[in-house]
Amino acid sequence: KNEMPYWAKNSINFRLPQPGLLIKEGTLYANVAIQGAEIRYTTDGTEPTAQSALWEAPVKCETSVVKAKSFYQGKESLSLTLILKQ
């Protein structure tokens, strides 16, 4: 809450954790360990960007692949890919 904004302000390099993803009964759930971080996701297999869909609450998701990244203080995490068996 205090350290990461300080690091970003002072150009100290740090890495963001990937978000957690779960699809249960056709609904996408996500979370991230950093308070204030955004989760951006795609459902077409492309890499998420800062302009991708913003996850704010559970959403209906009828796809076989979801990719997501955490975004915070001008940084982004590695992407996480969730592939569903059909």
N, CA, C and O atoms as a CHARMM CRD file, in Angstrom:
* protein
*
  344
    1    1 LYS  N      0.82900  -1.19500   0.00000 PROA 1      0.00000
    2    1 LYS  CA     0.00000   0.00000   0.00000 PROA 1      0.00000
    3    1 LYS  C      0.86900   1.25100   0.00000 PROA 1      0.00000
    4    1 LYS  O      0.54700   2.21600  -0.69400 PROA 1      0.00000
    5    2 ASN  N      1.94200   1.26100   0.74700 PROA 2      0.00000
    6    2 ASN  CA     2.82300   2.42800   0.80200 PROA 2      0.00000
    7    2 ASN  C      4.10500   2.25000   0.01200 PROA 2      0.00000
    8    2 ASN  O      4.59200   3.18800  -0.62000 PROA 2      0.00000
    9    3 GLU  N      4.64600   1.05000   0.04900 PROA 3      0.00000
   10    3 GLU  CA     5.95000   0.82100  -0.56800 PROA 3      0.00000
   11    3 GLU  C      5.92400   0.89900  -2.09300 PROA 3      0.00000
   12    3 GLU  O      6.77100   1.56200  -2.69100 PROA 3      0.00000
   13    4 MET  N      4.96700   0.23200  -2.72300 PROA 4      0.00000
   14    4 MET  CA     4.96000   0.19400  -4.19200 PROA 4      0.00000
   15    4 MET  C      4.77400   1.58100  -4.80600 PROA 4      0.00000
   16    4 MET  O      5.47700   1.89200  -5.76700 PROA 4      0.00000
   17    5 PRO  N      3.87100   2.43400  -4.31300 PROA 5      0.00000
   18    5 PRO  CA     3.81100   3.79700  -4.86600 PROA 5      0.00000
   19    5 PRO  C      5.13700   4.54600  -4.68200 PROA 5      0.00000
   20    5 PRO  O      5.54600   5.30400  -5.56100 PROA 5      0.00000
   21    6 TYR  N      5.80600   4.33700  -3.54600 PROA 6      0.00000
   22    6 TYR  CA     7.11200   4.96600  -3.30600 PROA 6      0.00000
   23    6 TYR  C      8.12200   4.47200  -4.32600 PROA 6      0.00000
   24    6 TYR  O      8.86800   5.26200  -4.90500 PROA 6      0.00000
   25    7 TRP  N      8.14400   3.15400  -4.54700 PROA 7      0.00000
   26    7 TRP  CA     9.08200   2.59400  -5.52000 PROA 7      0.00000
   27    7 TRP  C      8.82500   3.15800  -6.91200 PROA 7      0.00000
   28    7 TRP  O      9.76200   3.54900  -7.60800 PROA 7      0.00000
   29    8 ALA  N      7.55700   3.20000  -7.31800 PROA 8      0.00000
   30    8 ALA  CA     7.21500   3.71000  -8.65400 PROA 8      0.00000
   31    8 ALA  C      7.62200   5.17300  -8.78700 PROA 8      0.00000
   32    8 ALA  O      8.18500   5.56700  -9.80800 PROA 8      0.00000
   33    9 LYS  N      7.34600   5.97800  -7.77200 PROA 9      0.00000
   34    9 LYS  CA     7.67700   7.41600  -7.79200 PROA 9      0.00000
   35    9 LYS  C      9.18100   7.63300  -7.91100 PROA 9      0.00000
   36    9 LYS  O      9.62300   8.59500  -8.53900 PROA 9      0.00000
   37   10 ASN  N      9.96400   6.74700  -7.31300 PROA 10     0.00000
   38   10 ASN  CA    11.41500   6.89400  -7.29200 PROA 10     0.00000
   39   10 ASN  C     12.12700   5.99900  -8.30500 PROA 10     0.00000
   40   10 ASN  O     13.32900   5.75700  -8.19700 PROA 10     0.00000
   41   11 SER  N     11.37100   5.51300  -9.29000 PROA 11     0.00000
   42   11 SER  CA    11.92000   4.70600 -10.39100 PROA 11     0.00000
   43   11 SER  C     12.66900   3.47000  -9.90800 PROA 11     0.00000
   44   11 SER  O     13.64900   3.05200 -10.52500 PROA 11     0.00000
   45   12 ILE  N     12.21000   2.88700  -8.80700 PROA 12     0.00000
   46   12 ILE  CA    12.78700   1.64100  -8.31700 PROA 12     0.00000
   47   12 ILE  C     12.04400   0.49400  -8.99600 PROA 12     0.00000
   48   12 ILE  O     10.81400   0.44300  -8.97600 PROA 12     0.00000
   49   13 ASN  N     12.79000  -0.41400  -9.58900 PROA 13     0.00000
   50   13 ASN  CA    12.17100  -1.50100 -10.33500 PROA 13     0.00000
   51   13 ASN  C     11.55000  -2.52700  -9.39100 PROA 13     0.00000
   52   13 ASN  O     12.15200  -2.89800  -8.38300 PROA 13     0.00000
   53   14 PHE  N     10.35000  -2.97700  -9.72200 PROA 14     0.00000
   54   14 PHE  CA     9.69200  -4.04800  -8.97700 PROA 14     0.00000
   55   14 PHE  C      8.79800  -4.83000  -9.91900 PROA 14     0.00000
   56   14 PHE  O      8.45000  -4.35700 -11.00100 PROA 14     0.00000
   57   15 ARG  N      8.43000  -6.02700  -9.50000 PROA 15     0.00000
   58   15 ARG  CA     7.62200  -6.90800 -10.33100 PROA 15     0.00000
   59   15 ARG  C      6.25200  -7.09700  -9.69600 PROA 15     0.00000
   60   15 ARG  O      6.13300  -7.25100  -8.48100 PROA 15     0.00000
   61   16 LEU  N      5.22200  -7.08300 -10.53000 PROA 16     0.00000
   62   16 LEU  CA     3.85300  -7.30600 -10.05600 PROA 16     0.00000
   63   16 LEU  C      3.50200  -8.77800 -10.11200 PROA 16     0.00000
   64   16 LEU  O      3.93400  -9.48400 -11.02300 PROA 16     0.00000
   65   17 PRO  N      2.72300  -9.25200  -9.14600 PROA 17     0.00000
   66   17 PRO  CA     2.25200 -10.63700  -9.22100 PROA 17     0.00000
   67   17 PRO  C      1.17600 -10.77800 -10.29000 PROA 17     0.00000
   68   17 PRO  O      0.44700  -9.83100 -10.58500 PROA 17     0.00000
   69   18 GLN  N      1.09000 -11.95800 -10.85500 PROA 18     0.00000
   70   18 GLN  CA     0.02800 -12.24200 -11.82100 PROA 18     0.00000
   71   18 GLN  C     -1.31400 -12.31100 -11.09200 PROA 18     0.00000
   72   18 GLN  O     -1.36400 -12.62900  -9.90400 PROA 18     0.00000
   73   19 PRO  N     -2.38200 -12.01600 -11.79800 PROA 19     0.00000
   74   19 PRO  CA    -3.70400 -12.17300 -11.17000 PROA 19     0.00000
   75   19 PRO  C     -4.07000 -13.65200 -11.05400 PROA 19     0.00000
   76   19 PRO  O     -3.50000 -14.50100 -11.73900 PROA 19     0.00000
   77   20 GLY  N     -5.01100 -13.93700 -10.19600 PROA 20     0.00000
   78   20 GLY  CA    -5.56800 -15.27300 -10.10300 PROA 20     0.00000
   79   20 GLY  C     -6.82500 -15.34000 -10.95500 PROA 20     0.00000
   80   20 GLY  O     -7.60700 -14.38900 -10.96700 PROA 20     0.00000
   81   21 LEU  N     -7.03500 -16.43500 -11.66400 PROA 21     0.00000
   82   21 LEU  CA    -8.20500 -16.59800 -12.52800 PROA 21     0.00000
   83   21 LEU  C     -8.90100 -17.91800 -12.23400 PROA 21     0.00000
   84   21 LEU  O     -8.26100 -18.91900 -11.91200 PROA 21     0.00000
   85   22 LEU  N    -10.22800 -17.89800 -12.35100 PROA 22     0.00000
   86   22 LEU  CA   -11.03200 -19.10200 -12.19900 PROA 22     0.00000
   87   22 LEU  C    -12.29700 -18.92800 -13.02000 PROA 22     0.00000
   88   22 LEU  O    -12.95600 -17.89200 -12.94700 PROA 22     0.00000
   89   23 ILE  N    -12.63300 -19.94700 -13.80100 PROA 23     0.00000
   90   23 ILE  CA   -13.93500 -19.96400 -14.47300 PROA 23     0.00000
   91   23 ILE  C    -14.71600 -21.10800 -13.86000 PROA 23     0.00000
   92   23 ILE  O    -14.30000 -22.26600 -13.90700 PROA 23     0.00000
   93   24 LYS  N    -15.84700 -20.76400 -13.28900 PROA 24     0.00000
   94   24 LYS  CA   -16.69800 -21.75400 -12.63800 PROA 24     0.00000
   95   24 LYS  C    -18.11800 -21.56400 -13.12100 PROA 24     0.00000
   96   24 LYS  O    -18.69900 -20.48800 -12.97700 PROA 24     0.00000
   97   25 GLU  N    -18.67700 -22.63000 -13.70100 PROA 25     0.00000
   98   25 GLU  CA   -20.04000 -22.61200 -14.21400 PROA 25     0.00000
   99   25 GLU  C    -20.26900 -21.43600 -15.17000 PROA 25     0.00000
  100   25 GLU  O    -21.30700 -20.77600 -15.12400 PROA 25     0.00000
  101   26 GLY  N    -19.27500 -21.18700 -16.04300 PROA 26     0.00000
  102   26 GLY  CA   -19.39100 -20.15900 -17.06400 PROA 26     0.00000
  103   26 GLY  C    -19.19100 -18.73400 -16.58600 PROA 26     0.00000
  104   26 GLY  O    -19.48600 -17.79000 -17.31900 PROA 26     0.00000
  105   27 THR  N    -18.69200 -18.56000 -15.36500 PROA 27     0.00000
  106   27 THR  CA   -18.44400 -17.22500 -14.82800 PROA 27     0.00000
  107   27 THR  C    -16.96600 -17.06800 -14.52000 PROA 27     0.00000
  108   27 THR  O    -16.35900 -17.93300 -13.88800 PROA 27     0.00000
  109   28 LEU  N    -16.38200 -15.94300 -14.97600 PROA 28     0.00000
  110   28 LEU  CA   -14.97000 -15.64500 -14.73900 PROA 28     0.00000
  111   28 LEU  C    -14.81900 -14.90000 -13.42700 PROA 28     0.00000
  112   28 LEU  O    -15.46100 -13.87400 -13.20000 PROA 28     0.00000
  113   29 TYR  N    -13.96200 -15.43000 -12.56600 PROA 29     0.00000
  114   29 TYR  CA   -13.59900 -14.79200 -11.30300 PROA 29     0.00000
  115   29 TYR  C    -12.11200 -14.46100 -11.38000 PROA 29     0.00000
  116   29 TYR  O    -11.33900 -15.21100 -11.97600 PROA 29     0.00000
  117   30 ALA  N    -11.71100 -13.34600 -10.78300 PROA 30     0.00000
  118   30 ALA  CA   -10.30300 -12.96100 -10.79400 PROA 30     0.00000
  119   30 ALA  C     -9.97200 -12.20500  -9.51600 PROA 30     0.00000
  120   30 ALA  O    -10.84500 -11.61300  -8.87900 PROA 30     0.00000
  121   31 ASN  N     -8.68700 -12.23700  -9.15400 PROA 31     0.00000
  122   31 ASN  CA    -8.22600 -11.43700  -8.02600 PROA 31     0.00000
  123   31 ASN  C     -6.75500 -11.12100  -8.20800 PROA 31     0.00000
  124   31 ASN  O     -6.06400 -11.73000  -9.02400 PROA 31     0.00000
  125   32 VAL  N     -6.29300 -10.15200  -7.42700 PROA 32     0.00000
  126   32 VAL  CA    -4.88600  -9.77500  -7.46900 PROA 32     0.00000
  127   32 VAL  C     -4.47800  -9.38600  -6.05000 PROA 32     0.00000
  128   32 VAL  O     -5.28600  -8.84800  -5.29200 PROA 32     0.00000
  129   33 ALA  N     -3.22900  -9.65800  -5.69600 PROA 33     0.00000
  130   33 ALA  CA    -2.75200  -9.43900  -4.33300 PROA 33     0.00000
  131   33 ALA  C     -2.46100  -7.97400  -4.00800 PROA 33     0.00000
  132   33 ALA  O     -2.26600  -7.63400  -2.84100 PROA 33     0.00000
  133   34 ILE  N     -2.43100  -7.11200  -5.00400 PROA 34     0.00000
  134   34 ILE  CA    -2.06700  -5.70600  -4.80000 PROA 34     0.00000
  135   34 ILE  C     -3.32200  -4.84200  -4.76500 PROA 34     0.00000
  136   34 ILE  O     -4.06100  -4.77200  -5.74700 PROA 34     0.00000
  137   35 GLN  N     -3.55600  -4.19300  -3.64500 PROA 35     0.00000
  138   35 GLN  CA    -4.70500  -3.30200  -3.52700 PROA 35     0.00000
  139   35 GLN  C     -4.54700  -2.13600  -4.50400 PROA 35     0.00000
  140   35 GLN  O     -3.50500  -1.48200  -4.53800 PROA 35     0.00000
  141   36 GLY  N     -5.58400  -1.88600  -5.29400 PROA 36     0.00000
  142   36 GLY  CA    -5.54800  -0.79500  -6.26200 PROA 36     0.00000
  143   36 GLY  C     -5.06100  -1.18800  -7.64600 PROA 36     0.00000
  144   36 GLY  O     -5.12000  -0.38200  -8.57400 PROA 36     0.00000
  145   37 ALA  N     -4.57900  -2.42100  -7.79800 PROA 37     0.00000
  146   37 ALA  CA    -4.14100  -2.88300  -9.12100 PROA 37     0.00000
  147   37 ALA  C     -5.35700  -3.21200  -9.97800 PROA 37     0.00000
  148   37 ALA  O     -6.40500  -3.59900  -9.46000 PROA 37     0.00000
  149   38 GLU  N     -5.21300  -3.05700 -11.28100 PROA 38     0.00000
  150   38 GLU  CA    -6.26600  -3.42000 -12.21800 PROA 38     0.00000
  151   38 GLU  C     -5.94200  -4.76900 -12.83800 PROA 38     0.00000
  152   38 GLU  O     -4.77700  -5.12200 -13.02100 PROA 38     0.00000
  153   39 ILE  N     -6.98800  -5.51300 -13.15700 PROA 39     0.00000
  154   39 ILE  CA    -6.83800  -6.75600 -13.91300 PROA 39     0.00000
  155   39 ILE  C     -7.45900  -6.50300 -15.27900 PROA 39     0.00000
  156   39 ILE  O     -8.64200  -6.17800 -15.38100 PROA 39     0.00000
  157   40 ARG  N     -6.66500  -6.65200 -16.31400 PROA 40     0.00000
  158   40 ARG  CA    -7.13100  -6.52400 -17.69500 PROA 40     0.00000
  159   40 ARG  C     -7.05500  -7.90400 -18.33500 PROA 40     0.00000
  160   40 ARG  O     -6.09900  -8.64700 -18.11300 PROA 40     0.00000
  161   41 TYR  N     -8.07500  -8.24600 -19.13600 PROA 41     0.00000
  162   41 TYR  CA    -8.12800  -9.59600 -19.68200 PROA 41     0.00000
  163   41 TYR  C     -8.64300  -9.60500 -21.11700 PROA 41     0.00000
  164   41 TYR  O     -9.27700  -8.66000 -21.58500 PROA 41     0.00000
  165   42 THR  N     -8.34200 -10.71900 -21.79900 PROA 42     0.00000
  166   42 THR  CA    -8.87100 -10.96600 -23.14000 PROA 42     0.00000
  167   42 THR  C     -9.43900 -12.37700 -23.17500 PROA 42     0.00000
  168   42 THR  O     -9.05700 -13.23200 -22.37600 PROA 42     0.00000
  169   43 THR  N    -10.35200 -12.60900 -24.10700 PROA 43     0.00000
  170   43 THR  CA   -10.93800 -13.94400 -24.25700 PROA 43     0.00000
  171   43 THR  C    -10.71700 -14.49800 -25.66400 PROA 43     0.00000
  172   43 THR  O    -11.32200 -15.50000 -26.04700 PROA 43     0.00000
  173   44 ASP  N     -9.84300 -13.83700 -26.43300 PROA 44     0.00000
  174   44 ASP  CA    -9.58400 -14.28500 -27.80100 PROA 44     0.00000
  175   44 ASP  C     -8.15000 -14.79300 -27.99600 PROA 44     0.00000
  176   44 ASP  O     -7.72000 -15.02900 -29.12500 PROA 44     0.00000
  177   45 GLY  N     -7.42000 -14.95700 -26.90200 PROA 45     0.00000
  178   45 GLY  CA    -6.05800 -15.47300 -26.98300 PROA 45     0.00000
  179   45 GLY  C     -4.98600 -14.42400 -27.17600 PROA 45     0.00000
  180   45 GLY  O     -3.80100 -14.75600 -27.16900 PROA 45     0.00000
  181   46 THR  N     -5.36600 -13.14800 -27.35200 PROA 46     0.00000
  182   46 THR  CA    -4.36900 -12.08600 -27.51400 PROA 46     0.00000
  183   46 THR  C     -3.84700 -11.64500 -26.14900 PROA 46     0.00000
  184   46 THR  O     -4.48200 -11.87000 -25.11900 PROA 46     0.00000
  185   47 GLU  N     -2.67400 -11.01200 -26.16900 PROA 47     0.00000
  186   47 GLU  CA    -2.08100 -10.51100 -24.93400 PROA 47     0.00000
  187   47 GLU  C     -2.88400  -9.31800 -24.40500 PROA 47     0.00000
  188   47 GLU  O     -3.22200  -8.42000 -25.17600 PROA 47     0.00000
  189   48 PRO  N     -3.19100  -9.29200 -23.11500 PROA 48     0.00000
  190   48 PRO  CA    -3.89700  -8.14000 -22.54500 PROA 48     0.00000
  191   48 PRO  C     -3.02200  -6.88500 -22.55100 PROA 48     0.00000
  192   48 PRO  O     -1.81000  -6.95300 -22.34700 PROA 48     0.00000
  193   49 THR  N     -3.65500  -5.75700 -22.78700 PROA 49     0.00000
  194   49 THR  CA    -2.98400  -4.45600 -22.73700 PROA 49     0.00000
  195   49 THR  C     -3.74500  -3.56500 -21.76000 PROA 49     0.00000
  196   49 THR  O     -4.76700  -3.97000 -21.20500 PROA 49     0.00000
  197   50 ALA  N     -3.24900  -2.36800 -21.55800 PROA 50     0.00000
  198   50 ALA  CA    -3.91100  -1.41600 -20.66800 PROA 50     0.00000
  199   50 ALA  C     -5.27800  -1.00500 -21.21600 PROA 50     0.00000
  200   50 ALA  O     -6.07100  -0.40900 -20.48700 PROA 50     0.00000
  201   51 GLN  N     -5.57200  -1.30900 -22.48800 PROA 51     0.00000
  202   51 GLN  CA    -6.85900  -0.97800 -23.08800 PROA 51     0.00000
  203   51 GLN  C     -7.81100  -2.17900 -23.13300 PROA 51     0.00000
  204   51 GLN  O     -8.95800  -2.03600 -23.55700 PROA 51     0.00000
  205   52 SER  N     -7.35500  -3.35100 -22.70500 PROA 52     0.00000
  206   52 SER  CA    -8.20300  -4.54900 -22.70800 PROA 52     0.00000
  207   52 SER  C     -9.31800  -4.40500 -21.67600 PROA 52     0.00000
  208   52 SER  O     -9.32000  -3.47800 -20.86500 PROA 52     0.00000
  209   53 ALA  N    -10.26000  -5.33700 -21.72500 PROA 53     0.00000
  210   53 ALA  CA   -11.39600  -5.30900 -20.79500 PROA 53     0.00000
  211   53 ALA  C    -10.90600  -5.29500 -19.34900 PROA 53     0.00000
  212   53 ALA  O     -9.99000  -6.03300 -18.98400 PROA 53     0.00000
  213   54 LEU  N    -11.52200  -4.45500 -18.54300 PROA 54     0.00000
  214   54 LEU  CA   -11.19900  -4.33700 -17.12100 PROA 54     0.00000
  215   54 LEU  C    -12.09300  -5.28000 -16.33000 PROA 54     0.00000
  216   54 LEU  O    -13.31800  -5.21600 -16.43300 PROA 54     0.00000
  217   55 TRP  N    -11.48200  -6.15200 -15.54400 PROA 55     0.00000
  218   55 TRP  CA   -12.26600  -7.04200 -14.69000 PROA 55     0.00000
  219   55 TRP  C    -12.59600  -6.28600 -13.40900 PROA 55     0.00000
  220   55 TRP  O    -11.70200  -5.85200 -12.68200 PROA 55     0.00000
  221   56 GLU  N    -13.90400  -6.13400 -13.14000 PROA 56     0.00000
  222   56 GLU  CA   -14.33400  -5.43000 -11.92600 PROA 56     0.00000
  223   56 GLU  C    -15.19300  -6.30100 -11.02200 PROA 56     0.00000
  224   56 GLU  O    -15.25200  -6.07600  -9.81300 PROA 56     0.00000
  225   57 ALA  N    -15.85300  -7.28600 -11.59800 PROA 57     0.00000
  226   57 ALA  CA   -16.73300  -8.19500 -10.86600 PROA 57     0.00000
  227   57 ALA  C    -16.88800  -9.45300 -11.71000 PROA 57     0.00000
  228   57 ALA  O    -16.58500  -9.43400 -12.90300 PROA 57     0.00000
  229   58 PRO  N    -17.35700 -10.54800 -11.11100 PROA 58     0.00000
  230   58 PRO  CA   -17.55100 -11.76800 -11.89800 PROA 58     0.00000
  231   58 PRO  C    -18.38000 -11.49700 -13.15700 PROA 58     0.00000
  232   58 PRO  O    -19.38800 -10.79200 -13.11000 PROA 58     0.00000
  233   59 VAL  N    -17.93700 -12.07100 -14.28700 PROA 59     0.00000
  234   59 VAL  CA   -18.62300 -11.87900 -15.56200 PROA 59     0.00000
  235   59 VAL  C    -18.84900 -13.22400 -16.23500 PROA 59     0.00000
  236   59 VAL  O    -18.07400 -14.16100 -16.04400 PROA 59     0.00000
  237   60 LYS  N    -19.90700 -13.31200 -17.01800 PROA 60     0.00000
  238   60 LYS  CA   -20.16100 -14.51100 -17.80800 PROA 60     0.00000
  239   60 LYS  C    -19.04000 -14.66300 -18.82200 PROA 60     0.00000
  240   60 LYS  O    -18.61700 -13.68600 -19.44100 PROA 60     0.00000
  241   61 CYS  N    -18.56500 -15.87200 -18.99000 PROA 61     0.00000
  242   61 CYS  CA   -17.42000 -16.10700 -19.86800 PROA 61     0.00000
  243   61 CYS  C    -17.56900 -17.47800 -20.52300 PROA 61     0.00000
  244   61 CYS  O    -17.35900 -18.50500 -19.87900 PROA 61     0.00000
  245   62 GLU  N    -17.92900 -17.48900 -21.79500 PROA 62     0.00000
  246   62 GLU  CA   -18.10600 -18.73000 -22.55200 PROA 62     0.00000
  247   62 GLU  C    -16.99300 -18.82700 -23.59300 PROA 62     0.00000
  248   62 GLU  O    -17.24200 -18.67500 -24.78900 PROA 62     0.00000
  249   63 THR  N    -15.78300 -19.07500 -23.14400 PROA 63     0.00000
  250   63 THR  CA   -14.63200 -19.15500 -24.03500 PROA 63     0.00000
  251   63 THR  C    -13.72300 -20.28900 -23.59400 PROA 63     0.00000
  252   63 THR  O    -13.89300 -20.83500 -22.50400 PROA 63     0.00000
  253   64 SER  N    -12.77000 -20.64200 -24.42200 PROA 64     0.00000
  254   64 SER  CA   -11.85300 -21.71900 -24.06100 PROA 64     0.00000
  255   64 SER  C    -10.50500 -21.19900 -23.56200 PROA 64     0.00000
  256   64 SER  O     -9.69800 -21.96700 -23.03900 PROA 64     0.00000
  257   65 VAL  N    -10.26100 -19.89600 -23.72400 PROA 65     0.00000
  258   65 VAL  CA    -8.99400 -19.32900 -23.25600 PROA 65     0.00000
  259   65 VAL  C     -9.22000 -17.90100 -22.73300 PROA 65     0.00000
  260   65 VAL  O     -9.92400 -17.09300 -23.33800 PROA 65     0.00000
  261   66 VAL  N     -8.59200 -17.63400 -21.58700 PROA 66     0.00000
  262   66 VAL  CA    -8.60800 -16.29200 -21.00600 PROA 66     0.00000
  263   66 VAL  C     -7.16600 -15.94100 -20.67700 PROA 66     0.00000
  264   66 VAL  O     -6.44100 -16.74700 -20.09400 PROA 66     0.00000
  265   67 LYS  N     -6.75400 -14.73800 -21.05300 PROA 67     0.00000
  266   67 LYS  CA    -5.43600 -14.23600 -20.67600 PROA 67     0.00000
  267   67 LYS  C     -5.64600 -12.98800 -19.83900 PROA 67     0.00000
  268   67 LYS  O     -6.53700 -12.18800 -20.12400 PROA 67     0.00000
  269   68 ALA  N     -4.82000 -12.81600 -18.79500 PROA 68     0.00000
  270   68 ALA  CA    -4.97400 -11.66100 -17.91600 PROA 68     0.00000
  271   68 ALA  C     -3.61600 -11.17700 -17.43100 PROA 68     0.00000
  272   68 ALA  O     -2.64900 -11.93600 -17.36900 PROA 68     0.00000
  273   69 LYS  N     -3.56800  -9.87800 -17.08400 PROA 69     0.00000
  274   69 LYS  CA    -2.39000  -9.24500 -16.50400 PROA 69     0.00000
  275   69 LYS  C     -2.84100  -8.28200 -15.42000 PROA 69     0.00000
  276   69 LYS  O     -3.95300  -7.75500 -15.45700 PROA 69     0.00000
  277   70 SER  N     -1.95000  -8.06100 -14.44500 PROA 70     0.00000
  278   70 SER  CA    -2.15400  -7.02100 -13.43400 PROA 70     0.00000
  279   70 SER  C     -1.47600  -5.74700 -13.93200 PROA 70     0.00000
  280   70 SER  O     -0.39600  -5.79800 -14.52000 PROA 70     0.00000
  281   71 PHE  N     -2.11700  -4.60500 -13.69200 PROA 71     0.00000
  282   71 PHE  CA    -1.56300  -3.29800 -14.04200 PROA 71     0.00000
  283   71 PHE  C     -1.59600  -2.41100 -12.80600 PROA 71     0.00000
  284   71 PHE  O     -2.62100  -2.31800 -12.13100 PROA 71     0.00000
  285   72 TYR  N     -0.45700  -1.74800 -12.50500 PROA 72     0.00000
  286   72 TYR  CA    -0.38000  -0.91000 -11.30700 PROA 72     0.00000
  287   72 TYR  C      0.81700   0.02100 -11.41100 PROA 72     0.00000
  288   72 TYR  O      1.92300  -0.40900 -11.73800 PROA 72     0.00000
  289   73 GLN  N      0.59400   1.28400 -11.13600 PROA 73     0.00000
  290   73 GLN  CA     1.67500   2.28200 -11.09100 PROA 73     0.00000
  291   73 GLN  C      2.52800   2.28400 -12.36600 PROA 73     0.00000
  292   73 GLN  O      3.74900   2.42700 -12.30100 PROA 73     0.00000
  293   74 GLY  N      1.87800   2.12400 -13.52200 PROA 74     0.00000
  294   74 GLY  CA     2.59600   2.14900 -14.79200 PROA 74     0.00000
  295   74 GLY  C      3.33500   0.85900 -15.12300 PROA 74     0.00000
  296   74 GLY  O      4.05500   0.79900 -16.11900 PROA 74     0.00000
  297   75 LYS  N      3.16800  -0.16000 -14.31300 PROA 75     0.00000
  298   75 LYS  CA     3.81400  -1.45400 -14.56100 PROA 75     0.00000
  299   75 LYS  C      2.75700  -2.49800 -14.90300 PROA 75     0.00000
  300   75 LYS  O      1.56700  -2.28800 -14.67000 PROA 75     0.00000
  301   76 GLU  N      3.19700  -3.61100 -15.45100 PROA 76     0.00000
  302   76 GLU  CA     2.29200  -4.71700 -15.73600 PROA 76     0.00000
  303   76 GLU  C      2.97600  -6.02900 -15.40400 PROA 76     0.00000
  304   76 GLU  O      4.19600  -6.15200 -15.50900 PROA 76     0.00000
  305   77 SER  N      2.18000  -7.00500 -15.00500 PROA 77     0.00000
  306   77 SER  CA     2.70600  -8.32800 -14.67500 PROA 77     0.00000
  307   77 SER  C      2.92100  -9.14200 -15.94800 PROA 77     0.00000
  308   77 SER  O      2.56300  -8.71300 -17.04500 PROA 77     0.00000
  309   78 LEU  N      3.49900 -10.29600 -15.78400 PROA 78     0.00000
  310   78 LEU  CA     3.50500 -11.26600 -16.87000 PROA 78     0.00000
  311   78 LEU  C      2.06700 -11.70600 -17.08600 PROA 78     0.00000
  312   78 LEU  O      1.24900 -11.63900 -16.16800 PROA 78     0.00000
  313   79 SER  N      1.76000 -12.14900 -18.28200 PROA 79     0.00000
  314   79 SER  CA     0.37900 -12.58500 -18.51900 PROA 79     0.00000
  315   79 SER  C      0.17500 -13.99000 -17.96000 PROA 79     0.00000
  316   79 SER  O      1.10600 -14.79100 -17.87500 PROA 79     0.00000
  317   80 LEU  N     -1.06200 -14.25800 -17.58700 PROA 80     0.00000
  318   80 LEU  CA    -1.48000 -15.55400 -17.11400 PROA 80     0.00000
  319   80 LEU  C     -2.50100 -16.08000 -18.10300 PROA 80     0.00000
  320   80 LEU  O     -3.42800 -15.35900 -18.47200 PROA 80     0.00000
  321   81 THR  N     -2.35100 -17.32100 -18.53800 PROA 81     0.00000
  322   81 THR  CA    -3.27100 -17.91700 -19.50100 PROA 81     0.00000
  323   81 THR  C     -4.02800 -19.05300 -18.83300 PROA 81     0.00000
  324   81 THR  O     -3.43600 -19.95100 -18.23400 PROA 81     0.00000
  325   82 LEU  N     -5.34900 -18.99500 -18.94700 PROA 82     0.00000
  326   82 LEU  CA    -6.22900 -20.05100 -18.43800 PROA 82     0.00000
  327   82 LEU  C     -6.87000 -20.72000 -19.64500 PROA 82     0.00000
  328   82 LEU  O     -7.61100 -20.08100 -20.39300 PROA 82     0.00000
  329   83 ILE  N     -6.58300 -22.01900 -19.83900 PROA 83     0.00000
  330   83 ILE  CA    -7.13500 -22.77000 -20.95900 PROA 83     0.00000
  331   83 ILE  C     -8.11700 -23.78200 -20.39900 PROA 83     0.00000
  332   83 ILE  O     -7.77900 -24.57500 -19.52100 PROA 83     0.00000
  333   84 LEU  N     -9.33200 -23.74400 -20.91700 PROA 84     0.00000
  334   84 LEU  CA   -10.36900 -24.65500 -20.44600 PROA 84     0.00000
  335   84 LEU  C    -10.46500 -25.86800 -21.34800 PROA 84     0.00000
  336   84 LEU  O    -10.41900 -25.74700 -22.57200 PROA 84     0.00000
  337   85 LYS  N    -10.59700 -27.01500 -20.75400 PROA 85     0.00000
  338   85 LYS  CA   -10.78700 -28.23900 -21.53000 PROA 85     0.00000
  339   85 LYS  C    -12.24200 -28.28100 -21.98300 PROA 85     0.00000
  340   85 LYS  O    -13.15700 -27.94000 -21.23200 PROA 85     0.00000
  341   86 GLN  N    -12.43000 -28.70400 -23.21800 PROA 86     0.00000
  342   86 GLN  CA   -13.80000 -28.75800 -23.75700 PROA 86     0.00000
  343   86 GLN  C    -14.25900 -30.15700 -23.93200 PROA 86     0.00000
  344   86 GLN  O    -15.38500 -30.38600 -24.37500 PROA 86     0.00000
